[in-house]
Amino acid sequence: MAEDIPWERLFEEATRVRQRAHVPYSRFPVGAAVLYADGSVVAGCNVENATYGLTVCAERGAFAAGVAQGRASPVAVAIVVDTPEPCPPCGMCRQVMAEFARPGLPVRSRNLKGDEARYSLAELLPHAFTRDFL
C-alpha cells in the first residue's frame, strides 16, 4: 500500500498550506496533509493563539477539517517543517491520529532540505488510548 501513496502530492499540499500557518509566537510553521481512502487530500497548518493552550497543530487541523468534510479512513499523513532534522508529530497529534486511523498508518515528515523520516502510527504511539478502553 505504501508504494501506492502519492507522497509527492501530499508533501506539495503540506508545503503549500504551511505558508498559511498563523505562527506569530513560535515562528514555527508546519503543514500537514492527510490522504483518505477515497483519494481526497485534506491539508492543515498550525494556528497559534496568544493563550498557547488553544493553539492547533497542523496535523490536528487537517484531521479536524477531514471530519468537517465527511472524510473517513485516512491512509497516509505527510508533514512539512523547517527544522534541521524532520520532526515527528507531537503527542496530542499522535493521539488524534489514533482516534481515526489504524496503527499501521504511514506518517512521513520532511524538512525543507528534503530530508525525510518515516514512521507508522504504532511506532509513534505504541500504547494508544483508544475506544477499546472505554
C-alpha positions as a Markdown table, in Angstrom:
| # | Residue | x | y | z |
|---|---|---|---|---|
| 1 | Met | 0.0 | 0.0 | 0.0 |
| 2 | Ala | 2.8 | 2.5 | 0.9 |
| 3 | Glu | 4.0 | 2.3 | -2.7 |
| 4 | Asp | 0.6 | 3.4 | -3.9 |
| 5 | Ile | 0.6 | 6.5 | -1.8 |
| 6 | Pro | 1.2 | 9.7 | -3.8 |
| 7 | Trp | 3.7 | 11.0 | -1.3 |
| 8 | Glu | 4.9 | 13.9 | -3.5 |
| 9 | Arg | 1.4 | 15.2 | -3.9 |
| 10 | Leu | 0.9 | 15.0 | -0.1 |
| 11 | Phe | 4.2 | 16.9 | 0.5 |
| 12 | Glu | 3.3 | 19.5 | -2.0 |
| 13 | Glu | -0.1 | 20.1 | -0.3 |
| 14 | Ala | 1.6 | 20.2 | 3.1 |
| 15 | Thr | 4.2 | 22.7 | 1.8 |
| 16 | Arg | 1.5 | 24.9 | 0.2 |
| 17 | Val | -0.6 | 25.1 | 3.3 |
| 18 | Arg | 2.4 | 25.6 | 5.6 |
| 19 | Gln | 2.7 | 29.0 | 4.0 |
| 20 | Arg | -0.6 | 29.9 | 5.6 |
| 21 | Ala | 0.3 | 29.0 | 9.1 |
| 22 | His | -0.5 | 31.5 | 11.8 |
| 23 | Val | 2.6 | 31.4 | 14.0 |
| 24 | Pro | 3.3 | 34.9 | 15.4 |
| 25 | Tyr | 4.7 | 33.5 | 18.7 |
| 26 | Ser | 6.8 | 30.4 | 17.8 |
| 27 | Arg | 7.5 | 31.4 | 14.2 |
| 28 | Phe | 7.4 | 27.6 | 13.6 |
| 29 | Pro | 5.1 | 27.0 | 10.6 |
| 30 | Val | 4.1 | 23.4 | 10.0 |
| 31 | Gly | 2.0 | 21.9 | 7.2 |
| 32 | Ala | 0.3 | 18.6 | 7.1 |
| 33 | Ala | -1.7 | 16.7 | 4.5 |
| 34 | Val | -3.9 | 13.6 | 5.1 |
| 35 | Leu | -4.8 | 11.2 | 2.3 |
| 36 | Tyr | -8.1 | 9.4 | 2.6 |
| 37 | Ala | -9.2 | 6.1 | 1.1 |
| 38 | Asp | -11.4 | 7.9 | -1.4 |
| 39 | Gly | -8.3 | 9.6 | -2.8 |
| 40 | Ser | -9.1 | 13.0 | -1.4 |
| 41 | Val | -6.4 | 15.1 | 0.4 |
| 42 | Val | -7.1 | 17.4 | 3.3 |
| 43 | Ala | -4.4 | 19.8 | 4.4 |
| 44 | Gly | -3.9 | 21.8 | 7.6 |
| 45 | Cys | -1.5 | 24.3 | 9.1 |
| 46 | Asn | -0.8 | 25.2 | 12.7 |
| 47 | Val | -2.8 | 28.1 | 14.1 |
| 48 | Glu | -1.4 | 29.7 | 17.2 |
| 49 | Asn | -3.2 | 31.6 | 19.9 |
| 50 | Ala | -2.0 | 34.1 | 22.5 |
| 51 | Thr | -3.2 | 31.7 | 25.1 |
| 52 | Tyr | -0.8 | 28.9 | 23.9 |
| 53 | Gly | -3.1 | 26.1 | 25.0 |
| 54 | Leu | -5.6 | 27.0 | 22.3 |
| 55 | Thr | -3.0 | 26.5 | 19.6 |
| 56 | Val | -4.0 | 23.9 | 17.0 |
| 57 | Cys | -1.3 | 21.8 | 15.3 |
| 58 | Ala | -1.2 | 21.3 | 11.6 |
| 59 | Glu | -1.9 | 17.6 | 11.9 |
| 60 | Arg | -4.9 | 18.1 | 14.2 |
| 61 | Gly | -6.2 | 20.8 | 12.0 |
| 62 | Ala | -6.0 | 18.5 | 8.9 |
| 63 | Phe | -7.8 | 15.7 | 10.7 |
| 64 | Ala | -10.5 | 18.1 | 12.0 |
| 65 | Ala | -11.0 | 19.5 | 8.5 |
| 66 | Gly | -11.4 | 16.0 | 7.2 |
| 67 | Val | -14.1 | 15.3 | 9.8 |
| 68 | Ala | -15.8 | 18.5 | 8.8 |
| 69 | Gln | -15.8 | 17.4 | 5.2 |
| 70 | Gly | -17.1 | 14.0 | 6.0 |
| 71 | Arg | -13.9 | 12.2 | 5.2 |
| 72 | Ala | -13.2 | 8.7 | 6.6 |
| 73 | Ser | -10.4 | 6.2 | 6.5 |
| 74 | Pro | -7.2 | 8.1 | 6.5 |
| 75 | Val | -4.4 | 6.2 | 4.7 |
| 76 | Ala | -1.3 | 8.4 | 5.0 |
| 77 | Val | -0.1 | 11.6 | 6.6 |
| 78 | Ala | 2.7 | 13.9 | 5.3 |
| 79 | Ile | 4.2 | 16.7 | 7.4 |
| 80 | Val | 6.5 | 19.6 | 6.4 |
| 81 | Val | 8.7 | 21.5 | 8.8 |
| 82 | Asp | 11.7 | 23.8 | 8.7 |
| 83 | Thr | 14.0 | 22.0 | 11.1 |
| 84 | Pro | 17.5 | 20.6 | 10.8 |
| 85 | Glu | 16.0 | 17.1 | 11.1 |
| 86 | Pro | 12.5 | 16.1 | 10.1 |
| 87 | Cys | 10.4 | 16.1 | 13.3 |
| 88 | Pro | 7.6 | 13.7 | 14.3 |
| 89 | Pro | 4.1 | 14.9 | 15.3 |
| 90 | Cys | 3.6 | 15.9 | 18.9 |
| 91 | Gly | 1.8 | 13.6 | 21.4 |
| 92 | Met | -1.6 | 15.3 | 21.1 |
| 93 | Cys | -1.4 | 14.9 | 17.3 |
| 94 | Arg | -0.5 | 11.2 | 17.7 |
| 95 | Gln | -3.5 | 10.6 | 19.9 |
| 96 | Val | -5.8 | 12.4 | 17.5 |
| 97 | Met | -4.4 | 10.2 | 14.6 |
| 98 | Ala | -5.1 | 7.1 | 16.8 |
| 99 | Glu | -8.8 | 8.2 | 17.1 |
| 100 | Phe | -9.3 | 8.0 | 13.3 |
| 101 | Ala | -6.6 | 5.7 | 11.8 |
| 102 | Arg | -5.3 | 2.2 | 12.1 |
| 103 | Pro | -2.0 | 1.6 | 13.9 |
| 104 | Gly | -0.2 | 0.9 | 10.6 |
| 105 | Leu | -1.0 | 4.4 | 9.3 |
| 106 | Pro | 2.2 | 5.6 | 7.5 |
| 107 | Val | 3.4 | 9.0 | 8.6 |
| 108 | Arg | 6.2 | 10.8 | 6.9 |
| 109 | Ser | 7.9 | 14.1 | 7.9 |
| 110 | Arg | 10.1 | 16.1 | 5.6 |
| 111 | Asn | 12.1 | 19.2 | 6.2 |
| 112 | Leu | 12.7 | 22.0 | 3.7 |
| 113 | Lys | 16.1 | 20.4 | 2.7 |
| 114 | Gly | 14.2 | 17.3 | 1.6 |
| 115 | Asp | 15.4 | 15.0 | 4.4 |
| 116 | Glu | 12.6 | 12.6 | 5.4 |
| 117 | Ala | 11.7 | 10.5 | 8.4 |
| 118 | Arg | 9.2 | 7.6 | 8.1 |
| 119 | Tyr | 7.1 | 6.1 | 10.8 |
| 120 | Ser | 4.0 | 4.1 | 11.4 |
| 121 | Leu | 1.4 | 5.4 | 13.9 |
| 122 | Ala | 2.1 | 2.3 | 16.0 |
| 123 | Glu | 5.8 | 3.3 | 16.2 |
| 124 | Leu | 4.9 | 6.9 | 17.2 |
| 125 | Leu | 2.2 | 5.8 | 19.7 |
| 126 | Pro | 2.8 | 2.2 | 20.7 |
| 127 | His | 0.2 | 2.1 | 23.5 |
| 128 | Ala | -2.5 | 4.4 | 22.2 |
| 129 | Phe | -5.6 | 5.1 | 24.4 |
| 130 | Thr | -8.5 | 4.0 | 22.1 |
| 131 | Arg | -12.2 | 3.5 | 22.4 |
| 132 | Asp | -11.4 | -0.2 | 23.2 |
| 133 | Phe | -10.6 | 1.0 | 26.8 |
| 134 | Leu | -13.9 | 2.7 | 27.2 |
